[in-house]
Amino acid sequence: MHNKRKNLSRYAAAEWRLIMGTGVDIIFKIAAIGIITAVLYQLLKNSQREELALMTSIAGLVVVLLMLMQEISLLFSTIKTLFGL
């Protein structure tokens, strides 16, 4: 029982390092998507294409939300593994 708990804690610690290691990467990815979306929005808005600009900003938001959903799913699986649920 003790060895199983020790192996589980090692597994959870390794996953935590994996999550924290990619935490900075995902922040940079979200920032890059935000900057690209903002530039495209301004370019399209200034060229009198407001509808396309709005669709571009919505598409950027959807991409970021999908990225966050994957990370939240990984977080829940890590918590599930950590507590043995």
C-alpha positions in Angstrom: 0.0 0.0 0.0 2.8 2.4 0.9 4.7 1.7 -2.3 1.6 2.2 -4.4 1.0 5.6 -2.7 4.7 6.5 -3.2 4.6 5.6 -6.9 1.4 7.6 -7.3 2.9 10.6 -5.7 5.9 10.4 -8.0 3.6 10.1 -11.0 1.6 13.1 -9.9 4.8 15.1 -9.3 6.0 14.3 -12.7 2.7 15.4 -14.3 2.8 18.6 -12.2 6.3 19.4 -13.5 4.9 18.7 -17.0 2.0 21.1 -16.5 4.1 23.8 -14.9 6.7 23.5 -17.6 4.1 24.2 -20.3 2.4 26.8 -18.3 4.6 29.6 -19.6 4.4 28.2 -23.1 0.6 28.4 -23.1 0.7 32.0 -21.8 2.9 33.0 -24.7 0.7 31.1 -27.2 -2.4 32.9 -25.9 -0.6 36.2 -26.1 0.6 35.6 -29.7 -2.9 34.6 -30.7 -4.3 37.8 -29.1 -1.7 40.0 -30.8 -2.3 38.5 -34.2 -6.1 38.7 -33.7 -5.9 42.3 -32.7 -3.7 43.3 -35.7 -6.0 41.5 -38.1 -9.1 43.1 -36.5 -7.6 46.6 -36.9 -6.5 45.9 -40.5 -9.9 44.6 -41.4 -11.8 47.3 -39.6 -9.7 50.1 -41.2 -10.4 48.6 -44.7 -14.2 48.8 -44.0 -14.7 45.1 -43.4 -16.3 45.2 -40.0 -18.1 41.8 -40.4 -14.9 40.0 -41.3 -13.1 41.7 -38.4 -15.7 40.5 -36.0 -15.5 37.0 -37.3 -11.7 37.1 -37.0 -11.9 38.1 -33.3 -14.5 35.4 -32.6 -12.3 32.8 -34.3 -9.3 33.9 -32.1 -11.4 33.6 -29.0 -12.6 30.1 -30.0 -9.0 29.0 -30.6 -7.9 30.2 -27.2 -10.9 28.6 -25.5 -10.1 25.3 -27.1 -6.5 25.5 -25.9 -7.7 26.3 -22.4 -10.2 23.4 -22.4 -7.4 21.0 -23.1 -5.3 22.4 -20.3 -8.3 22.2 -17.9 -8.9 18.6 -18.9 -5.3 17.8 -18.1 -5.6 19.5 -14.7 -8.7 17.5 -13.8 -7.0 14.3 -14.8 -4.0 15.1 -12.7 -6.2 15.9 -9.7 -8.1 12.7 -10.3 -4.9 10.7 -10.4 -3.5 12.5 -7.4 -6.4 11.7 -5.2 -7.0 8.3 -6.7 -10.6 9.0 -7.8 
